[in-house]
Amino acid sequence: MSLPPALAELVDDFAALGPKDRLQLLLELSRELPELPDRYADAADSMEQVHECQSPLFLAVEVGDGGDRPVHLYFSAPPEAPTTRGFASIMHTGLDGEPAEAVLAVPDDFYTDLGLADAVSPLRLRGIAAMLARIKRQVRAATA
């Protein structure tokens, strides 16, 4: 599987833990999701909603100019939605700053290797898959 180094490290971290500890790591990551820059203060108007998430989640993707076309990710999710925020934090930690080509190469089902299927519902896992799909779609649109 071809994963950017930071995302591969997160997958390894999750895989090394038992189910309860995986959930705890997800909750810890939820608290590390960066705040939005001011330009995205009104998330509903300036960001794309990921409707598959059980809690309101909005994302924005910016692709830089230059050789590697670095991808920058921004997420808005309420504090009372730790699973959704944890998934967003996984995406941010693992993909922010990576070249567009590396983001597009992430397997659509990479999240299965996190081992969260026994800790969260399949409906919630659909949310992380949808986040990645939207990120890739926005990256493709920006690099076309």
Secondary structure, DSSP 8 states (H G I E B T S, - for coil): ----HHHHHHHHHHHTS-HHHHHHHHHHHHTT-----GGGSSHHHHSEE-TTSSS--EEEEEE-SSTT-BEEEEEE--TT-HHHHHHHHHHHHHHTT-BHHHHHTS-TTGGGGGTGGGTS-HHHHHHHHHHHHHHHHHHHHHH-
